[in-house]
């Protein structure tokens, strides 16, 4: 039961953080994450 409450709180905190954060920061983070994953999946030879 405690785990469910904790997970619900975490999801609510995430949604609240996304609403508070400016969209510029979100887009920049997404771009950085995409570049990071691309670099990780395709190492340079």
N, C-alpha and C positions, 0 to 999 in steps of 0.2 A: 504493500500500500504506500509506504514511504517513497519507494522508487517511482511510482506513478506520479505522485505529487511533485517530486523533484524534476522529473522529465517535463511535466507540464510547465513548471516554473521556468525551466531552461528555455523551452520553446517560446514562452511569453517574453522572456528577456531578449531573445534573439529578434523576435518581431519588433519589439519596442526599439531596440538598437537600430534596426534597419530603418524604422520610421524616423528616428531622430537624426541618423546620419544623413548628410547631404548626398544626393545621387552621384555627384562627381566622385566622391570617395568610393562609393560602391562600384562604379564602373571601373575606376582605376584598380581597385582590388581584384575585380573579375579579370581584367586584362593581365595583371601580374600573375594571377593564378593560372590563367591559360598559358602564358609564356612559360611559366615554371613547369607545368605538366608536360608541355610540348618538349621542353629541353630534357626533362627526365625520361620521357618515353623514347625520344630519338636522340641518342648521344651522338656527338660529332665524331667523325672518323679521322 
